[in-house]
Amino acid sequence: MLTYWMDVNDPFRAFDSVRRRMDQVFREYDESAGPRARLSYPRASLRATPESFLLTAEVPGLGENDIQISATMDSLTIAGERKAAAPEGYAAHRQERGAIRFARSFALPAKIDVDKVSASVKNGVLTVTMPKHPESQPKAITVKAQ
Amino acid sequence: MTQNKNIAPRNDSAAEPTTTRPVVAPAVDIYENQHEYLILADLPGVPSDGVRIRFENGELSLDATRQNGETGETIGSEIVAADYRRLFRIPETVDSDKIDAKLQNGVLHLVLPKASKAGPRQISVTAS
């Protein structure tokens, strides 16, 4: 680092390095915040009923054989791949729906019953139902008057 | 005094919304071959009776309504309850009577056949 600053032949090298770092920062920021953010594909939402958690994810173009799901007591992972849909013999004018391979994990707020997790896909929306573990279901406690 | 802080910037090309449901443009692919145009659109959450396709004055409009079947309390959500809308300008060479659409796994396949007169024609050269 010391020799770097003392480099009399090229005093602007330090600026170069700063600029490169800034470029990198902006690039990382862009990819995580842009409309085409791939880091958070697919878009999903998590809801809870008294008995179970429901995860829905938008996976247009994926069938039941294109999605892999694995669950632990407190997390769920969905993975899948959409292959390039370009039909043969056609020229492309516009392509916004790219091929994508994804894996996304969700931390769950309470324990689930791993053996009873079920999933279905309909109209391009994946729904995973995760029944809560008996341990994490609320129990009514009666109050005794003394 | 009431104040509405959610006034959206006016967009001249878009129709004015009369509900609070946002309208988004779905992602599409547009392909063409000798016989037809093919449009693929991502419409997750739309049942097959929720798609309306209209062809008028050389413009094809695609409207789709999402199903709302939400139960329980939301913990986190990235999915907006939105409708889809997108317009396409279609060249006159399309045979509008034969436009065909099918919905499969949340993807709309829209086939716009070209009118037969617009197809390529081989012209043979005769030697005199």
Boltz contact constraints between the chains, C-beta under 6 A:
constraints:
  - contact:
      token1: [A, 43]
      token2: [B, 78]
      max_distance: 6.0
  - contact:
      token1: [A, 43]
      token2: [B, 79]
      max_distance: 6.0
  - contact:
      token1: [A, 44]
      token2: [B, 78]
      max_distance: 6.0
  - contact:
      token1: [A, 45]
      token2: [B, 77]
      max_distance: 6.0
  - contact:
      token1: [A, 45]
      token2: [B, 79]
      max_distance: 6.0
  - contact:
      token1: [A, 46]
      token2: [B, 75]
      max_distance: 6.0
  - contact:
      token1: [A, 46]
      token2: [B, 76]
      max_distance: 6.0
  - contact:
      token1: [A, 47]
      token2: [B, 72]
      max_distance: 6.0
  - contact:
      token1: [A, 47]
      token2: [B, 74]
      max_distance: 6.0
  - contact:
      token1: [A, 48]
      token2: [B, 72]
      max_distance: 6.0
  - contact:
      token1: [A, 48]
      token2: [B, 73]
      max_distance: 6.0
  - contact:
      token1: [A, 48]
      token2: [B, 75]
      max_distance: 6.0
  - contact:
      token1: [A, 49]
      token2: [B, 72]
      max_distance: 6.0
  - contact:
      token1: [A, 58]
      token2: [B, 44]
      max_distance: 6.0
  - contact:
      token1: [A, 60]
      token2: [B, 42]
      max_distance: 6.0
  - contact:
      token1: [A, 60]
      token2: [B, 44]
      max_distance: 6.0
  - contact:
      token1: [A, 60]
      token2: [B, 106]
      max_distance: 6.0
  - contact:
      token1: [A, 60]
      token2: [B, 107]
      max_distance: 6.0
  - contact:
      token1: [A, 61]
      token2: [B, 105]
      max_distance: 6.0
  - contact:
      token1: [A, 61]
      token2: [B, 107]
      max_distance: 6.0
  - contact:
      token1: [A, 63]
      token2: [B, 105]
      max_distance: 6.0
  - contact:
      token1: [A, 89]
      token2: [B, 33]
      max_distance: 6.0
  - contact:
      token1: [A, 90]
      token2: [B, 31]
      max_distance: 6.0
  - contact:
      token1: [A, 90]
      token2: [B, 33]
      max_distance: 6.0
  - contact:
      token1: [A, 91]
      token2: [B, 32]
      max_distance: 6.0
  - contact:
      token1: [A, 92]
      token2: [B, 31]
      max_distance: 6.0
  - contact:
      token1: [A, 93]
      token2: [B, 30]
      max_distance: 6.0
  - contact:
      token1: [A, 94]
      token2: [B, 30]
      max_distance: 6.0
  - contact:
      token1: [A, 95]
      token2: [B, 29]
      max_distance: 6.0
  - contact:
      token1: [A, 96]
      token2: [B, 27]
      max_distance: 6.0
  - contact:
      token1: [A, 96]
      token2: [B, 28]
      max_distance: 6.0
  - contact:
      token1: [A, 97]
      token2: [B, 27]
      max_distance: 6.0
  - contact:
      token1: [A, 97]
      token2: [B, 29]
      max_distance: 6.0
  - contact:
      token1: [A, 97]
      token2: [B, 42]
      max_distance: 6.0
  - contact:
      token1: [A, 123]
      token2: [B, 45]
      max_distance: 6.0
  - contact:
      token1: [A, 123]
      token2: [B, 46]
      max_distance: 6.0
  - contact:
      token1: [A, 123]
      token2: [B, 47]
      max_distance: 6.0
  - contact:
      token1: [A, 123]
      token2: [B, 106]
      max_distance: 6.0
  - contact:
      token1: [A, 124]
      token2: [B, 44]
      max_distance: 6.0
  - contact:
      token1: [A, 124]
      token2: [B, 105]
      max_distance: 6.0
  - contact:
      token1: [A, 124]
      token2: [B, 106]
      max_distance: 6.0
  - contact:
      token1: [A, 125]
      token2: [B, 44]
      max_distance: 6.0
  - contact:
      token1: [A, 125]
      token2: [B, 45]
      max_distance: 6.0
